[in-house]
């Protein structure tokens, strides 16, 4: 069945309403779904419901037939990725891939060596675009959770957002007394419920940024011998952690 996102606030008792113009258009004009047909909806927490289409106009009214599954919230590793802002359309691809990987929280990082920076007045536009990309990725991959997207943050603010994570890692290379651990070794801890990984720009984090992260409880990690593009490094790290802790859960 086709899946559609409905915010939890639009699910009341036995009724749900799709009011997002793009989703209404897709349901009515592209898929040509008619009243009486069934679809699946999901909310921010991954709760899924089987619904029957009741009426279609500028919005779609659905009758809830029953729950398809429980919330995915709290299952497996809750992963936050802090990623340096990339130039061009790199961030669009990154949000798509991280969502498919199952990342729950994404923080765009503004770092000392970031090539691209987002002007304050353009943040809302960027955030809405990234939210649409993540929503499309959730629907395509049948993922359970829609990731939370933070506004771009400096390293200090971002570290504050993940202060409660049980495992905190920052990707770096050997330098000035900093010897990163292989990612696999750093992950050999007792079943963390939450983790955060920070990945820098193409020019890497500065020594000062890495030292600040270490003082904030992060472990320095290496992603291998090869030099990876920033977006590749982020997706590789997220994929490894999700798979590693899924298998050992």
VENVENDA-V599339 format. One record per residue. N is the residue number from 0. RES is the residue in one small letter. D_LAST is the distance of its C-alpha to the last C-alpha in Angstrom with 1 decimal. Layout:
BEGIN
n & res & d_last
N & RES & D_LAST
N & RES & D_LAST
END
This chain:
BEGIN
n & res & d_last
0 & x & 30.0
1 & x & 30.6
2 & x & 28.3
3 & x & 29.8
4 & x & 28.6
5 & x & 30.3
6 & x & 29.8
7 & x & 28.9
8 & x & 32.4
9 & x & 34.0
10 & x & 32.4
11 & x & 34.7
12 & x & 34.8
13 & x & 35.2
14 & x & 36.2
15 & x & 34.6
16 & x & 36.6
17 & x & 36.0
18 & x & 38.4
19 & x & 37.2
20 & x & 40.1
21 & x & 38.1
22 & x & 35.9
23 & x & 39.0
24 & x & 40.9
25 & x & 38.1
26 & x & 37.9
27 & x & 41.7
28 & x & 43.3
29 & x & 40.8
30 & x & 38.9
31 & x & 42.0
32 & x & 40.1
33 & x & 42.5
34 & x & 42.6
35 & x & 41.1
36 & x & 38.4
37 & x & 34.7
38 & x & 32.1
39 & x & 28.6
40 & x & 28.1
41 & x & 25.2
42 & x & 25.2
43 & x & 23.7
44 & x & 20.7
45 & x & 19.9
46 & x & 21.8
47 & x & 23.6
48 & x & 26.9
49 & x & 29.3
50 & x & 32.7
51 & x & 36.3
52 & x & 38.5
53 & x & 41.5
54 & x & 43.5
55 & x & 43.6
56 & x & 45.8
57 & x & 44.9
58 & x & 41.7
59 & x & 39.8
60 & x & 39.5
61 & x & 36.9
62 & x & 36.6
63 & x & 33.2
64 & x & 32.8
65 & x & 29.4
66 & x & 25.7
67 & x & 23.8
68 & x & 20.3
69 & x & 18.8
70 & x & 17.9
71 & x & 14.8
72 & x & 15.2
73 & x & 12.5
74 & x & 9.7
75 & x & 7.0
76 & x & 8.6
77 & x & 12.3
78 & x & 14.2
79 & x & 17.9
80 & x & 20.1
81 & x & 23.6
82 & x & 25.8
83 & x & 29.5
84 & x & 31.8
85 & x & 32.9
86 & x & 36.4
87 & x & 37.5
88 & x & 35.1
89 & x & 32.2
90 & x & 30.5
91 & x & 30.8
92 & x & 29.0
93 & x & 26.3
94 & x & 25.6
95 & x & 25.5
96 & x & 23.0
97 & x & 20.7
98 & x & 20.7
99 & x & 20.0
100 & x & 16.9
101 & x & 15.5
102 & x & 16.7
103 & x & 17.4
104 & x & 20.2
105 & x & 22.7
106 & x & 25.4
107 & x & 28.4
108 & x & 29.6
109 & x & 33.3
110 & x & 33.6
111 & x & 36.7
112 & x & 36.7
113 & x & 35.7
114 & x & 38.2
115 & x & 37.8
116 & x & 38.1
117 & x & 38.1
118 & x & 41.2
119 & x & 40.7
120 & x & 42.8
121 & x & 40.6
122 & x & 37.2
123 & x & 37.3
124 & x & 38.3
125 & x & 35.4
126 & x & 32.8
127 & x & 34.1
128 & x & 34.0
129 & x & 30.4
130 & x & 29.5
131 & x & 31.2
132 & x & 29.5
133 & x & 26.0
134 & x & 27.1
135 & x & 28.4
136 & x & 25.2
137 & x & 23.1
138 & x & 25.7
139 & x & 25.9
140 & x & 22.2
141 & x & 21.6
142 & x & 18.9
143 & x & 18.1
144 & x & 18.8
145 & x & 22.0
146 & x & 21.4
147 & x & 23.4
148 & x & 26.0
149 & x & 27.7
150 & x & 31.3
151 & x & 31.8
152 & x & 31.4
153 & x & 32.5
154 & x & 30.1
155 & x & 31.0
156 & x & 30.5
157 & x & 27.2
158 & x & 25.9
159 & x & 27.0
160 & x & 24.9
161 & x & 21.6
162 & x & 22.7
163 & x & 20.1
164 & x & 17.1
165 & x & 15.1
166 & x & 15.0
167 & x & 18.2
168 & x & 19.4
169 & x & 22.8
170 & x & 23.7
171 & x & 26.9
172 & x & 29.1
173 & x & 30.8
174 & x & 33.8
175 & x & 35.9
176 & x & 33.9
177 & x & 30.5
178 & x & 28.4
179 & x & 25.1
180 & x & 22.0
181 & x & 20.5
182 & x & 17.6
183 & x & 15.3
184 & x & 16.6
185 & x & 16.4
186 & x & 12.6
187 & x & 12.2
188 & x & 11.6
189 & x & 9.8
190 & x & 6.7
191 & x & 9.3
192 & x & 9.6
193 & x & 12.4
194 & x & 14.0
195 & x & 17.4
196 & x & 19.0
197 & x & 22.8
198 & x & 24.7
199 & x & 28.4
200 & x & 31.4
201 & x & 33.0
202 & x & 34.9
203 & x & 31.7
204 & x & 31.5
205 & x & 34.4
206 & x & 34.3
207 & x & 35.0
208 & x & 32.1
209 & x & 29.6
210 & x & 31.2
211 & x & 30.9
212 & x & 27.2
213 & x & 26.8
214 & x & 28.8
215 & x & 26.6
216 & x & 23.5
217 & x & 22.3
218 & x & 21.5
219 & x & 23.5
220 & x & 21.7
221 & x & 23.2
222 & x & 22.3
223 & x & 24.3
224 & x & 27.9
225 & x & 29.0
226 & x & 30.2
227 & x & 28.4
228 & x & 29.8
229 & x & 28.3
230 & x & 26.8
231 & x & 25.4
232 & x & 23.8
233 & x & 22.1
234 & x & 20.8
235 & x & 19.7
236 & x & 17.8
237 & x & 16.1
238 & x & 15.2
239 & x & 13.8
240 & x & 11.5
241 & x & 10.3
242 & x & 9.8
243 & x & 8.5
244 & x & 5.6
245 & x & 5.2
246 & x & 5.7
247 & x & 3.8
248 & x & 0.0
END
